[in-house]
Structures are given as C-alpha cells and as structure tokens.
Amino acid sequence: MEFAEVVRRRRMVRNYDPDRPVSDELIDRLLDCAIRAPSAGFSQGWGFLVLTEPDDRARFWTATTPEDERDEPDPWLLGLQRAPVLIVALSNKSIYLDRYAAEDKGWTDRDESRWPVPYWDIDTGFAALMMMLAAVDNDLATCFFGIPPEQTATFRATFDVPSEYTPIGALSVGYPAADRRSPSLKRGRRPLTEVVHRGRWRR
C-alpha cells in the first residue's frame, strides 16, 4: 500500500472481529516497526507488553476498568474488548537520563530539568504510531487509548510491570468489525491554513 494511502486510512477503530485471530508473524511485524521509531540519543527507552491470550486480556480489562464501570461498560469499551491483541506501550525515563549522562552526551548530573519536554513519553508515542501505520498496511485496525491514572497501580501489580516503566497507552489490534464512527469527527479536520504558520506566527 502506498504510504499516503496508509496515512489516509488510519483511524481509531473501536470494534473488532473476535473470530479472526492476528498471527504472531503480523504482531512481530508491528513490533519491528515500533522499534524503528526515532528516539533522543538513540535511547530507545520503551517497552511493550503484548497480550494475546484471552485470560491475559481479561485480566487487563479488569485491572484497567474502574470498578463502577464494570457492570455496565460503555458500548465502545465492549467493542475494544473484542480485540484479539493488546499492546501496552511503556516509557522508561531512567534510560534517557542514563543515556545523556554517558561520556558522549555529558549531562552527568542526570538532571531531569534539562529536558524541555519528556522525550521518553514522546518517543514511545512515536513507536505506538509506527505500529498503527504498520497495522493499516497489513489490513489490521487499531485504537490507541489510555489507562486511567487511578488504575495504573493495579495494572502494574497485575502484570508485574517494573516501577521505572510508565504506561503511556495501549493499542487494541485486530481485524475491524462494524464500527460506529466517533461523533467527534463531525468537528472536521482543521485546515492547514489554521494550523500552519510560515515565517512568523500569524495572529
């Protein structure tokens, strides 16, 4: 598929065909694209928790869904729960601080204030987007969604996630089923004339 077509076809899909499994080969293809994402200092401070077994996915949804939402889950949540694959993308700040304290970088104090933005989270987000684009190229669908902050500790305990890794979001992966498009799309895509400023910021 042409790259421009991959970009045009990428969208958040919230319902999946539960009877069509995703092969290990395809999952590895997505992950191989993830690790080709850019990272500051080639730090590669990311990790990916892949959940394909039904019991593991069920544990994920139990761990990450607030208790008051479990009895009557949102219809979109029910659709996401049909995805045969979940990939949680996690960032590791300490890997970046260690990398930039190395001799070729020279920030020996590991001072986090040197970083204008948290590149560990940004780079892990890049990796997630690489997987989303790779999924489209392989006729798969994805949705990127967050883990509620109040559920993070339960998620960590459930899957033995080390404290230095922070989940920045999860990807549902599978073959798409009939899906209700988000009503937010009615807002339309902002045109380039509104978001691009050339030479100086246009007021």
Contact map, one row per residue, 1 for C-alpha under 8 A:
11101100000000000000000000000000000000000000000000000000000000000000000000000000000000000000000000000000000000000000000000000000000000001000000000000000000000000000000000000000000000000000000000000000000
11111100000000000000000000000000000000000000000000000000000000000000000000000000000000000000000000000000000000000000000000000000000000000000000000000000000000000000000000000000000000000000000000000000000
11111110000000000000000000000000000000000000000000000000000000000000000000000000000000000000000000000000000000000000000000000000000000000000000000000000000000000000000000000000000000000000000000000000000
01111111000000000000000000000000000000000000000000000000000000000000000000000000000000000000000000000000000000000000000000000000000000000000000000000000000000000000000000000000000000000000000000000000000
11111111100000000000000000000000000000000000000000000000000000000000000000000000000000000000000000000000000000000000000000000000000000000000000000000000000000000000000000000000000000000000000000000000000
11111111110000000000000000000000000000000000000000000000000000000000000000000000000000000000000000000000000000000000000000000000000010011000000000000000000000000000000000000000000000000000000000000000000
00111111110000000000000000000000000000000000000000000000000000000000000000000000000000000000000000000000000000000000000000000000000010000000000000000000000000000000000000000000000000000000000000000000000
00011111110000000000000000000000000000000000000000000000000000000000000000000000000000000000000000000000000000000000000000000000000000000000000000000000000000000000000000000000000000000000000000000000000
00001111111000000000000000000000000000000000000000000000000000000000000000000000000000000000000000000000000000000000000000000000000000010000000000000000000000000000000000000000000000000000000000000000000
00000111111100000000000000000000000000000000000000000000000000000000000000000000000000000000000000000000000000000000000000000000000110010000000000000000000000000000000000000000000000000000000000000000000
00000000111110000000000000000000000000000000000000000000000000000000000000000000000000000000000000000000000000000000000000000000000000000000111000000000000000000000000000000000000000000000000000000000000
00000000011111000000000000000000000000000000000000000000000000000000000000000000000000000000000000000000000000000000000000000000000000000000111100000000000000000000000000000000000000000000000000000000000
00000000001111110000000000000000000000000000000000000000000000000000000000000000000000000000000000000000000000000000000000000000000000000000111000000000000000000000000000000001001000000000000000000000000
00000000000111110000000000000000000000000000000000000000000000000000000000011011000000000000000000000000000000000000000000000000000000000000011000000000000000000000000000000000001100000000000000000000000
00000000000011111000000000000000000000000000000000000000000000000000000000010111011000000000000000000000000000000000000000000000000000000000000000000000000000000000000000000001111000000000000000000000000
00000000000011111100000000000000000000000000000000000000000000000000000000000011011100000000000000000000000000000000000000000000000000000000000000000000000000000000000000000111110000000000000000000000000
00000000000000111111000000000000000000000000000000000000000000000000000000000000011000000000000000000000000000000000000000000000000000000000000000000000000000000000000000000111100000000000000000000000000
00000000000000011111100000000000000000000000000000000000000000000000000000000000011100000000000000000000000000000000000000000000000000000000000000000000000000000000000000000000000000000000000000000000000
00000000000000001111100000000000000000000000000000000000000000000000000000000000000000000000000000000000000000000000000000000000000000000000000000000000000000000000000000000000000000000000000000000000000
00000000000000001111110000000000000000000000000000000000000000000000000000000000000100000000000000000000000000000000000000000000000000000000000000000000000000000000000000000110000000000000000000000000000
00000000000000000111111000000000000000000000000000000000000000000000000000000000000100000000000000000000000000000000000000000000000000000000000000000000000000000000000000000110000000000000000000000000000
00000000000000000001111101100000000000000000000000000000000000000000000000000000000110000000000000000000000000000000000000000000000000000000000000000000000000000000000000000110000000000000000000000000000
00000000000000000000111111100000000000000000000000000000000000000000000000000000000000000000000000000000000000000000000000000000000000000000000000000000000000000000000000000000000000000000000000000000000
00000000000000000000011111110000000000000000000000000000000000000000000000000000000000000000000000000000000000000000000000000000000000000000000000000000000000000000000000000000000000000000000000000000000
00000000000000000000001111111000000000000000000000000000000000000000000000000000000000000000000000000000000000000000000000000000000000000000000000000000000000000000000000000000000000000000000000000000000
00000000000000000000011111111100000000000000000000000000000000000000000000000000000000000000000000000000000000000000000000000000000000000100000000000000000000000000000000000000000000000000000000000000000
00000000000000000000011111111110000000000000000000000000000000000000000000000000000000000000000000000000000000000000000000000000000000000000000000000000000000000000000000000000000000000000000000000000000
00000000000000000000000111111111000000000000000000000000000000000000000000000000000000000000000000000000000000000000000000000000000000000000000000000000000000000000000000000000000000000000000000000000000
00000000000000000000000011111111100000000000000000000000000000000000000000000000000000000000000000000000000000000000000000000000000001000000000000000000000000000000000000000000000000000000000000000000000
00000000000000000000000001111111110000000000000000000000000000000000000000000000000000000000000000000000000000000000000000000000011101100000000000000000000000000000000000000000000000000000000000000000000
00000000000000000000000000111111111000000000000000000000000000000000000000000000000000000000000000000000000000000000000000000000001000000000000000000000000000000000000000000000000000000000000000000000000
00000000000000000000000000011111111100000000000000000000000000000000000000000000000000000000000000000000000000000000000000000000000000000000000000000000000000000000000000000000000000000000000000000000000
00000000000000000000000000001111111110000000000000000000000000000000000000000000000000000000000000000000000000000000000000000010011001000000000000000000000000000000000000000000000000000000000000000000000
00000000000000000000000000000111111110000000000000000000000000000000000000000000000000000000000000000000000000000000000000000111111000000000000000000000000000000000000000000000000000000000000000000000000
00000000000000000000000000000011111110000001000000000000000000000000000000000000000000000000000000000000000000000000000000000010000000000000000000000000000000000000000000000000000000000000000000000000000
00000000000000000000000000000001111111000000000000000000000000000000000000000000000000000000000000000000000000000000000000000010010000000000000000000000000000000000000000000000000000000000000000000000000
00000000000000000000000000000000111111100000000000000000000000000000000000000000000000000000000000000000000000000000000000100110010000000000000000000000000000000000000000000000000000000000000000000000000
00000000000000000000000000000000000111110100000000000000000000000000000000000000000000000000000000000000000000000000000000100110000000000000000000000000000000000000000000000000000000000000000000000000000
00000000000000000000000000000000000011111111100000000000000000000000000000000000000000000000000000000000000000000000001100100000000000000000000000000000000000000000000000000000000000000000000000000000000
00000000000000000000000000000000000001111111000000000000000000000000000000000000000000000000000100000000000000000000001000100000000000000000000000000000000000000000000000000000000000000000000000000000000
00000000000000000000000000000000000000111110000000000000000000000000000000000000000000000000000100110000000000000000000000000000000000000000000000000000000000000000000000000000000000000000000000000000000
00000000000000000000000000000000000001111111000000000000000000000000000000000000000000000000000000000000000000000000000000000000000000000000000000000000000000000000000000000000000000000000000000000000000
00000000000000000000000000000000000000111111100000000000000000000000000000000000000000000000001100100000000000000000000000000000000000000000000000000000000000000000000000000000000000000000000000000000000
00000000000000000000000000000000001000110111110000000000000000000000000000000000000000000000001000000000000000000000000000100000000000000000000000000000000000000000000000000000000000000000000000000000000
00000000000000000000000000000000000000100011111000000000000000000000000000000000000000000011101100000000000000000000000100010000000000000000000000000000000000000000000000000000000000000000000000000000000
00000000000000000000000000000000000000000001111100000000000000000000000000000000000000001111000000000000000000000000000100110000000000000000000000000000000000000000000000000000000000000000000000000000000
00000000000000000000000000000000000000000000111110000000000000000000000000000000000000001111000000000000000000000000000000000000000000000000000000000000000000000000100000000000000000000000000000000000000
00000000000000000000000000000000000000000000011111000000000000000000000000000000000000111100000000000000000000000000000000000000000000000000000000000000000000000000000000000000000000000000000000000000000
00000000000000000000000000000000000000000000001111100000000000000000000000000000000000111100000000000000000000000000000000000000000000000000000000000000000000000000000000000000000000000000000000000000000
00000000000000000000000000000000000000000000000111110000000000000000000000000000000011110000000000000000000000000000000000000000000000000000000000000000000000000000000000000000000000000000000000000000000
00000000000000000000000000000000000000000000000011111001100000000000000000000000000011100000000000000000000000000000000000000000000000000000000000000000000000000000000000000000000000000000000000000000000
00000000000000000000000000000000000000000000000001111101100000000000000000000000000111000000000000000000000000000000000000000000000000000000000000000000000000000000000000000000000000000000000000000000000
00000000000000000000000000000000000000000000000000111111100000000000000000000000000000000000000000000000000000000000000000000000000000000000000000000000000000000000000000000000000000000000000000000000000
00000000000000000000000000000000000000000000000000011111110000000000000000000000000100000000000000000000000000000000000000000000000000000000000000000000000000000000000000000000000000000000000000000000000
00000000000000000000000000000000000000000000000000001111111000000000000000000000000000000000000000000000000000000000000000000000000000000000000000000000000000000000000000000000000000000000000000000000000
00000000000000000000000000000000000000000000000000111111111100000000000000000000000000000000000000000000000000000000000000000000000000000000000000000000000000000000000000000000000000000000000000000000000
00000000000000000000000000000000000000000000000000111111111110000000000000000000100011000000000000000000000000000000000000000000000000000000000000000000000000000000000000000000000000000000000000000000000
00000000000000000000000000000000000000000000000000000111111111000000000000000000000000000000000000000000000000000000000000000000000000000000000000000000000000000000000000000000000000000000000000000000000
00000000000000000000000000000000000000000000000000000011111111100000000000000000000000000000000000000000000000000000000000000000000000000000000000000000000001000000000000000000000000000000000000000000000
00000000000000000000000000000000000000000000000000000001111111110000000000000000000000000000000000000000000000000000000000000000000000000000000000000000001001000000000000000000000000000000000000000000000
00000000000000000000000000000000000000000000000000000000111111111000000000000000100000000000000000000000000000000000000000000000000000000000000000000000000000000000000000000000000000000000000000000000000
00000000000000000000000000000000000000000000000000000000011111111000010000000000000000000000000000000000000000000000000000000000000000000000000000000000000000000000000000000000000000000000000000000000000
00000000000000000000000000000000000000000000000000000000001111111100000000000000000000000000000000000000000000000000000000000000000000000000000000000010011001000000000000000000000000000000000000000000000
00000000000000000000000000000000000000000000000000000000000111111100000000000000000000000000000000000000000000000000000000000000000000000000000000110011011000000000000000000000000000000000000000000000000
00000000000000000000000000000000000000000000000000000000000011111110110000000000000000000000000000000000000000000000000000000000000000000000000000010010000000000000000000000000000000000000000000000000000
00000000000000000000000000000000000000000000000000000000000000111111110000000000000000000000000000000000000000000000000000000000000000000000000000010010000000000000000000000000000000000000000000000000000
00000000000000000000000000000000000000000000000000000000000000001111111000000000000000000000000000000000000000000000000000000000000000000000000000000000000000000000000000000000000000000000000000000000000
00000000000000000000000000000000000000000000000000000000000000000111111000000000000000000000000000000000000000000000000000000000000000000000000000000000000000000000000000000000000000000000000000000000000
00000000000000000000000000000000000000000000000000000000000000001111111111000000000000000000000000000000000000000000000000000000000000000000000000000000000000000000000000000000000000000000000000000000000
00000000000000000000000000000000000000000000000000000000000001001111111110000000000000000000000000000000000000000000000000000000000000000000000000000000000000000000000000000000000000000000000000000000000
00000000000000000000000000000000000000000000000000000000000000000011111110000000000000000000000000000000000000000000000000000000000000000000000000000000000000000000000000000000000000000000000000000000000
00000000000000000000000000000000000000000000000000000000000000000000111111000000000000000000000000000000000000000000000000000000000000000000000000000000000000000000000000000000000000000000000000000000000
00000000000000000000000000000000000000000000000000000000000000000000111111101100000000000000000000000000000000000000000000000000000000000000000000000000000000000000000000000000000000000000000000000000000
00000000000000000000000000000000000000000000000000000000000000000000100111111100000000000000000000000000000000000000000000000000000000000000000000000000000000000000000000000000000000000000000000000000000
00000000000000000000000000000000000000000000000000000000000000000000000011111110000000000000000000000000000000000000000000000000000000000000000000000000000000000000000000000000000000000000000000000000000
00000000000001100000000000000000000000000000000000000000000000000000000001111111000000000000000000000000000000000000000000000000000000000000000000000000000000000000000000000000000000000000000000000000000
00000000000001000000000000000000000000000000000000000000000000000000000011111111100000000000000000000000000000000000000000000000000000000000000000000000000000000000000000000000000000000000000000000000000
00000000000000100000000000000000000000000000000000000000000000000000000011111111110000000000000000000000000000000000000000000000000000000000000000000000000000000000000000000000000000000000000000000000000
00000000000001110000000000000000000000000000000000000000000000000000000000111111111000000000000000000000000000000000000000000000000000000000000000000000000000000000000000000000000000000000000000000000000
00000000000001110000000000000000000000000000000000000000000000000000000000011111111000000000000000000000000000000000000000000000000000000000000000000000000000000000000000010000000000000000000000000000000
00000000000000000000000000000000000000000000000000000000100010000000000000001111111000000000000000000000000000000000000000000000000000000000000000000000000000000000000000000000000000000000000000000000000
00000000000000111100000000000000000000000000000000000000000000000000000000000111111100000000000000000000000000000000000000000000000000000000000000000000000000000000000000000000000000000000000000000000000
00000000000000111100000000000000000000000000000000000000000000000000000000000011111111000000000000000000000000000000000000000000000000000000000000000000000000000000000000011110000000000000000000000000000
00000000000000010101110000000000000000000000000000010100000000000000000000000000011111000000000000000000000000000000000000000000000000000000000000000000000000000000000000011100000000000000000000000000000
00000000000000000000010000000000000000000000000001110000100000000000000000000000001111100000000000000000000000000000000000000000000000000000000000000000000000000000000000011100000000000000000000000000000
00000000000000000000000000000000000000000000000001110000100000000000000000000000001111110000000000000000000000000000000000000000000000000000000000000000000000000000000001111000000000000000000000000000000
00000000000000000000000000000000000000000000000111100000000000000000000000000000000011111000000000000000000000000000000000000000000000000000000000000000000000000000000001111000000000000000000000000000000
00000000000000000000000000000000000000000000000111000000000000000000000000000000000001111100000000000000000000000000000000000000000000000000000000000000000000000000001111100000000000000000000000000000000
00000000000000000000000000000000000000000000011110000000000000000000000000000000000000111110000000000000000000000000000000011001000000000000000000000000000000000000001111100000000000000000000000000000000
00000000000000000000000000000000000000000000011110000000000000000000000000000000000000011111000000000000000000000000000000010000000000000000000000000000000000000000111110000000000000000000000000000000000
00000000000000000000000000000000000000000000111000000000000000000000000000000000000000001111100000000000000000000000000110010000000000000000000000000000000000000000111100000000000000000000000000000000000
00000000000000000000000000000000000000000000111000000000000000000000000000000000000000000111111100000000000000000000000100000000000000000000000000000000000000000001110000000000000000000000000000000000000
00000000000000000000000000000000000000000000100000000000000000000000000000000000000000000011111110000000000000000000010100000000000000000000000000000000000000000001100000000000000000000000000000000000000
00000000000000000000000000000000000000000000000000000000000000000000000000000000000000000001111111000000000000000000000000000000000000000000000000000000000000000001000000000000000000000000000000000000000
00000000000000000000000000000000000000000011100000000000000000000000000000000000000000000001111111100000000000000000000000000000000000000000000000000000000000000000000000000000000000000000000000000000000
00000000000000000000000000000000000000011010100000000000000000000000000000000000000000000001111111110000000000000000000100000000000000000000000000000000000000000000000000000000000000000000000000000000000
00000000000000000000000000000000000000000000000000000000000000000000000000000000000000000000111111111000000001110000000000000000000000000000000000000000000000000000000000000000000000000000000000000000000
00000000000000000000000000000000000000000000000000000000000000000000000000000000000000000000011111111100000001000000000000000000000000000000000000000000000000000000000000000000000000000000000000000000000
00000000000000000000000000000000000000001010000000000000000000000000000000000000000000000000001111111100100000000000000000000000000000000000000000000000000000000000000000000000000000000000000000000000000
00000000000000000000000000000000000000001000000000000000000000000000000000000000000000000000000111111101111101000000000000000000000000000000000000000000000000000000000000000000000000000000000000000000000
00000000000000000000000000000000000000000000000000000000000000000000000000000000000000000000000011111110111111000000000000000000000000000000000000000000000000000000000000000000000000000000000000000000000
00000000000000000000000000000000000000000000000000000000000000000000000000000000000000000000000001111111111100000000000000000000000000000000000000000000000000000000000000000000000000000000000000000000000
00000000000000000000000000000000000000000000000000000000000000000000000000000000000000000000000000001111110000000000000000000000000000000000000000000000000000000000000000000000000000000000000000000000000
00000000000000000000000000000000000000000000000000000000000000000000000000000000000000000000000000010111110000000000000000000000000000000000000000000000000000000000000000000000000000000000000000000000000
00000000000000000000000000000000000000000000000000000000000000000000000000000000000000000000000000111111111000000000000000000000000000000000000000000000000000000000000000000000000000000000000000000000000
00000000000000000000000000000000000000000000000000000000000000000000000000000000000000000000000000011111111100000000000000000000000000000000000000000000000000000000000000000000000000000000000000000000000
00000000000000000000000000000000000000000000000000000000000000000000000000000000000000000000000000011100111111100000000000000000000000000000000000000000000000000000000000000000000000000000000000000000000
00000000000000000000000000000000000000000000000000000000000000000000000000000000000000000000000000011100011111000000000000000000000000000000000000000000000000000000000000000000000000000000000000000000000
00000000000000000000000000000000000000000000000000000000000000000000000000000000000000000000000000001000001111100000000000000000000000000000000000000000000000000000000000000000000000000000000000000000000
00000000000000000000000000000000000000000000000000000000000000000000000000000000000000000000000011011000001111110000000000000000000000000000000000000000000000000000000000000000000000000000000000000000000
00000000000000000000000000000000000000000000000000000000000000000000000000000000000000000000000010000000001011111100000000000000000000000000000000000000000000000000000000000000000000000000000000000000000
00000000000000000000000000000000000000000000000000000000000000000000000000000000000000000000000010000000000001111110000000000000000000000000000000000000000000000000000000000000000000000000000000000000000
00000000000000000000000000000000000000000000000000000000000000000000000000000000000000000000000000000000000000111111000000000000000000000000000000000000000000000000000000000000000000000000000000000000000
00000000000000000000000000000000000000000000000000000000000000000000000000000000000000000000000000000000000000111111000000000000000000000000000000000000000000000000000000000000000000000000000000000000000
00000000000000000000000000000000000000000000000000000000000000000000000000000000000000000000000000000000000000011111111000000000000000000000000000000000000000000000000000000000000000000000000000000000000
00000000000000000000000000000000000000000000000000000000000000000000000000000000000000000000000000000000000000001111110000000000000000000000000000000000000000000000000000000000000000000000000000000000000
00000000000000000000000000000000000000000000000000000000000000000000000000000000000000000000000000000000000000000011111000000000000000000000000000000000000000000000000000000000000000000000000000000000000
00000000000000000000000000000000000000000000000000000000000000000000000000000000000000000000100000000000000000000011111111000000000000000000000000000000000000000000000000000000000000000000000000000000000
00000000000000000000000000000000000000110000000000000000000000000000000000000000000000000000000000000000000000000010111111100000000000000000000000000000000000000000000000000000000000000000000000000000000
00000000000000000000000000000000000000100000110000000000000000000000000000000000000000000011100100000000000000000000011111110000000000000000000000000000000000000000000000000000000000000000000000000000000
00000000000000000000000000000000000000000000000000000000000000000000000000000000000000000010000000000000000000000000011111111000000000000000000000000000000000000000000100000000000000000000000000000000000
00000000000000000000000000000000000000000000000000000000000000000000000000000000000000000000000000000000000000000000011111111100000000000000000000000000000000000000000000000000000000000000000000000000000
00000000000000000000000000000000000011110001010000000000000000000000000000000000000000000000000000000000000000000000001111111110000000000000000000000000000000000000000000000000000000000000000000000000000
00000000000000000000000000000000000000000000110000000000000000000000000000000000000000001110000000000000000000000000000111111111000000000000000000000000000000000000000100000000000000000000000000000000000
00000000000000000000000000000000000000000000000000000000000000000000000000000000000000001000000000000000000000000000000011111111100000000000000000000000000000000000000100000000000000000000000000000000000
00000000000000000000000000000000010011000000000000000000000000000000000000000000000000000000000000000000000000000000000001111111110000000000000000000000000000000000000000000000000000000000000000000000000
00000000000000000000000000000000111111000000000000000000000000000000000000000000000000000000000000000000000000000000000000111111111000000000000000000000000000000000000000000000000000000000000000000000000
00000000000000000000000000000000010000000000000000000000000000000000000000000000000000001000000000000000000000000000000000011111111100000000000100000000000000000000000000100000000000000000000000000000000
00000000000000000000000000000000010000000000000000000000000000000000000000000000000000000000000000000000000000000000000000001111111110000000000000000000000000000000000000000000000000000000000000000000000
00000000000000000000000000000100110110000000000000000000000000000000000000000000000000000000000000000000000000000000000000000111111111000000000000000000000000000000000000000000000000000000000000000000000
00000000000000000000000000000110110000000000000000000000000000000000000000000000000000000000000000000000000000000000000000000011111111100000000000000000000000000000000000000000000000000000000000000000000
00000000010000000000000000000100000000000000000000000000000000000000000000000000000000000000000000000000000000000000000000000001111111110000111000000000000000000000000000000000000000000000000000000000000
00000110010000000000000000000000000000000000000000000000000000000000000000000000000000000000000000000000000000000000000000000000111111111000000000000000000000000000000000000000000000000000000000000000000
00000000000000000000000000001100100000000000000000000000000000000000000000000000000000000000000000000000000000000000000000000000011111111100000000000000000000000000000000000000000000000000000000000000000
00000000000000000000000000000100000000000000000000000000000000000000000000000000000000000000000000000000000000000000000000000000001111111111110000000000000000000000000000001000000000000000000000000000000
00000100110000000000000000000000000000000000000000000000000000000000000000000000000000000000000000000000000000000000000000000000000111111111100000000000000000000000000000000000000000000000000000000000000
10000100000000000000000000000000000000000000000000000000000000000000000000000000000000000000000000000000000000000000000000000000000011111111000000000000000000000000000000000000000000000000000000000000000
00000000000000000000000001000000000000000000000000000000000000000000000000000000000000000000000000000000000000000000000000000000000001111111000000000000000000000000000000000000000000000000000000000000000
00000000000000000000000000000000000000000000000000000000000000000000000000000000000000000000000000000000000000000000000000000000000000111111100000000000000000000000000000000010000000000000000000000000000
00000000000000000000000000000000000000000000000000000000000000000000000000000000000000000000000000000000000000000000000000000000000000111111110000000000000000000000000000001111000000000000000000000000000
00000000001110000000000000000000000000000000000000000000000000000000000000000000000000000000000000000000000000000000000000000000000100110011111000000000000000000000000000011111000000000000000000000000000
00000000001111000000000000000000000000000000000000000000000000000000000000000000000000000000000000000000000000000000000000000000000100100001111100000000000000000000000000111100000000000000000000000000000
00000000001111000000000000000000000000000000000000000000000000000000000000000000000000000000000000000000000000000000000000000000000100000000111110000000000000000000000000111000000000000000000000000000000
00000000000100000000000000000000000000000000000000000000000000000000000000000000000000000000000000000000000000000000000000000001000000000000011111000000000000000000000011110000000000000000000000000000000
00000000000000000000000000000000000000000000000000000000000000000000000000000000000000000000000000000000000000000000000000000000000000000000001111100000000000000000000011100000000000000000000000000000000
00000000000000000000000000000000000000000000000000000000000000000000000000000000000000000000000000000000000000000000000000000000000000000000000111110000000000000000000111000000000000000000000000000000000
00000000000000000000000000000000000000000000000000000000000000010000000000000000000000000000000000000000000000000000000000000000000000000000000011111011000000000000001111000000000000000000000000000000000
00000000000000000000000000000000000000000000000000000000000000011100000000000000000000000000000000000000000000000000000000000000000000000000000001111111000000000000000000000000000000000000000000000000000
00000000000000000000000000000000000000000000000000000000000000000000000000000000000000000000000000000000000000000000000000000000000000000000000000111111000000000000000000000000000000000000000000000000000
00000000000000000000000000000000000000000000000000000000000000000000000000000000000000000000000000000000000000000000000000000000000000000000000000011111100000000000000000000000000000000000000000000000000
00000000000000000000000000000000000000000000000000000000000000111100000000000000000000000000000000000000000000000000000000000000000000000000000000111111111000000000000000000000000000000000000000000000000
00000000000000000000000000000000000000000000000000000000000000010000000000000000000000000000000000000000000000000000000000000000000000000000000000111111111100000000001000000000000000000000000000000000000
00000000000000000000000000000000000000000000000000000000000000000000000000000000000000000000000000000000000000000000000000000000000000000000000000000111111110000000000000000000000000000000000000000000000
00000000000000000000000000000000000000000000000000000000000000110000000000000000000000000000000000000000000000000000000000000000000000000000000000000011111111000000000000000000000000000000000000000000000
00000000000000000000000000000000000000000000000000000000000100110000000000000000000000000000000000000000000000000000000000000000000000000000000000000011111111101000000000000000000000000000000000000000000
00000000000000000000000000000000000000000000000000000000000000000000000000000000000000000000000000000000000000000000000000000000000000000000000000000001111111111110000000000000000000000000000000000000000
00000000000000000000000000000000000000000000000000000000000000000000000000000000000000000000000000000000000000000000000000000000000000000000000000000000111111111000000000000000000000000000000000000000000
00000000000000000000000000000000000000000000000000000000001100100000000000000000000000000000000000000000000000000000000000000000000000000000000000000000011111111000000000000000000000000000000000000000000
00000000000000000000000000000000000000000000000000000000000000000000000000000000000000000000000000000000000000000000000000000000000000000000000000000000001111111000000000000000000000000000000000000000000
00000000000000000000000000000000000000000000000000000000000000000000000000000000000000000000000000000000000000000000000000000000000000000000000000000000000111111100000000000000000000000000000000000000000
00000000000000000000000000000000000000000000000000000000000000000000000000000000000000000000000000000000000000000000000000000000000000000000000000000000001111111110100000000000000000000000000000000000000
00000000000000000000000000000000000000000000000000000000000000000000000000000000000000000000000000000000000000000000000000000000000000000000000000000000000100011111100000000000000000000000000000000000000
00000000000000000000000000000000000000000000000000000000000000000000000000000000000000000000000000000000000000000000000000000000000000000000000000000000000100001111110000000000000000000000000000000000000
00000000000000000000000000000000000000000000000000000000000000000000000000000000000000000001110000000000000000000000000000000000000000000000000000000000000000000111110000000000000000000000000000000000000
00000000000000000000000000000000000000000000001000000000000000000000000000000000000000000111100000000000000000000000000000000000000000000000000000000000000000001111111000000000000000000000000000000000000
00000000000000000000000000000000000000000000000000000000000000000000000000000000000000000111000000000000000000000000000000000000000000000000000000000000000000000011111100000000000000000000000000000000000
00000000000000000000000000000000000000000000000000000000000000000000000000000000000000011110000000000000000000000000000000000000000000000000000000100001000000000000111111000000000000000000000000000000000
00000000000000000000000000000000000000000000000000000000000000000000000000000000000000011110000000000000000000000000000010011000000000000000000001100000000000000000011111000000000000000000000000000000000
00000000000000000000000000000000000000000000000000000000000000000000000000000000000000011100000000000000000000000000000000000000000000000000000111100000000000000000001111100000000000000000000000000000000
00000000000000000000000000000000000000000000000000000000000000000000000000000000000001111000000000000000000000000000000000000000000000000000000111100000000000000000001111110000000000000000000000000000000
00000000000000000000000000000000000000000000000000000000000000000000000000000000000001111000000000000000000000000000000000000001000000000000011110000000000000000000000011111000000000000000000000000000000
00000000000000000000000000000000000000000000000000000000000000000000000000000001001111100000000000000000000000000000000000000000000000000000111100000000000000000000000001111100000000000000000000000000000
00000000000000000000000000000000000000000000000000000000000000000000000000000000001111100000000000000000000000000000000000000000000000100001111000000000000000000000000000111110000000000000000000000000000
00000000000000011001110000000000000000000000000000000000000000000000000000000000001110000000000000000000000000000000000000000000000000000001110000000000000000000000000000011111000000000000000000000000000
00000000000000011001110000000000000000000000000000000000000000000000000000000000001000000000000000000000000000000000000000000000000000000011100000000000000000000000000000001111100000000000000000000000000
00000000000010111000000000000000000000000000000000000000000000000000000000000000000000000000000000000000000000000000000000000000000000000001100000000000000000000000000000000111111000000000000000000000000
00000000000000111000000000000000000000000000000000000000000000000000000000000000000000000000000000000000000000000000000000000000000000000000000000000000000000000000000000000011111000000000000000000000000
00000000000000110000000000000000000000000000000000000000000000000000000000000000000000000000000000000000000000000000000000000000000000000000000000000000000000000000000000000001111100000000000000000000000
00000000000011100000000000000000000000000000000000000000000000000000000000000000000000000000000000000000000000000000000000000000000000000000000000000000000000000000000000000001111110000000000000000000000
00000000000001000000000000000000000000000000000000000000000000000000000000000000000000000000000000000000000000000000000000000000000000000000000000000000000000000000000000000000011111000000000000000000000
00000000000000000000000000000000000000000000000000000000000000000000000000000000000000000000000000000000000000000000000000000000000000000000000000000000000000000000000000000000001111101000000000000000000
00000000000000000000000000000000000000000000000000000000000000000000000000000000000000000000000000000000000000000000000000000000000000000000000000000000000000000000000000000000000111111000000000000000000
00000000000000000000000000000000000000000000000000000000000000000000000000000000000000000000000000000000000000000000000000000000000000000000000000000000000000000000000000000000000011111100000000000000000
00000000000000000000000000000000000000000000000000000000000000000000000000000000000000000000000000000000000000000000000000000000000000000000000000000000000000000000000000000000000001111110000000000000000
00000000000000000000000000000000000000000000000000000000000000000000000000000000000000000000000000000000000000000000000000000000000000000000000000000000000000000000000000000000000011111111100000000000000
00000000000000000000000000000000000000000000000000000000000000000000000000000000000000000000000000000000000000000000000000000000000000000000000000000000000000000000000000000000000000111111000000000000000
00000000000000000000000000000000000000000000000000000000000000000000000000000000000000000000000000000000000000000000000000000000000000000000000000000000000000000000000000000000000000011111100000000000000
00000000000000000000000000000000000000000000000000000000000000000000000000000000000000000000000000000000000000000000000000000000000000000000000000000000000000000000000000000000000000001111110000000000000
00000000000000000000000000000000000000000000000000000000000000000000000000000000000000000000000000000000000000000000000000000000000000000000000000000000000000000000000000000000000000001011111000000000000
00000000000000000000000000000000000000000000000000000000000000000000000000000000000000000000000000000000000000000000000000000000000000000000000000000000000000000000000000000000000000000001111101100000000
00000000000000000000000000000000000000000000000000000000000000000000000000000000000000000000000000000000000000000000000000000000000000000000000000000000000000000000000000000000000000000000111111100000000
00000000000000000000000000000000000000000000000000000000000000000000000000000000000000000000000000000000000000000000000000000000000000000000000000000000000000000000000000000000000000000000011111110000000
00000000000000000000000000000000000000000000000000000000000000000000000000000000000000000000000000000000000000000000000000000000000000000000000000000000000000000000000000000000000000000000001111111000000
00000000000000000000000000000000000000000000000000000000000000000000000000000000000000000000000000000000000000000000000000000000000000000000000000000000000000000000000000000000000000000000011111110000000
00000000000000000000000000000000000000000000000000000000000000000000000000000000000000000000000000000000000000000000000000000000000000000000000000000000000000000000000000000000000000000000011111111000000
00000000000000000000000000000000000000000000000000000000000000000000000000000000000000000000000000000000000000000000000000000000000000000000000000000000000000000000000000000000000000000000000111111100000
00000000000000000000000000000000000000000000000000000000000000000000000000000000000000000000000000000000000000000000000000000000000000000000000000000000000000000000000000000000000000000000000010111111110
00000000000000000000000000000000000000000000000000000000000000000000000000000000000000000000000000000000000000000000000000000000000000000000000000000000000000000000000000000000000000000000000000011111110
00000000000000000000000000000000000000000000000000000000000000000000000000000000000000000000000000000000000000000000000000000000000000000000000000000000000000000000000000000000000000000000000000001111100
00000000000000000000000000000000000000000000000000000000000000000000000000000000000000000000000000000000000000000000000000000000000000000000000000000000000000000000000000000000000000000000000000001111110
00000000000000000000000000000000000000000000000000000000000000000000000000000000000000000000000000000000000000000000000000000000000000000000000000000000000000000000000000000000000000000000000000001111111
00000000000000000000000000000000000000000000000000000000000000000000000000000000000000000000000000000000000000000000000000000000000000000000000000000000000000000000000000000000000000000000000000001101111
00000000000000000000000000000000000000000000000000000000000000000000000000000000000000000000000000000000000000000000000000000000000000000000000000000000000000000000000000000000000000000000000000000000111
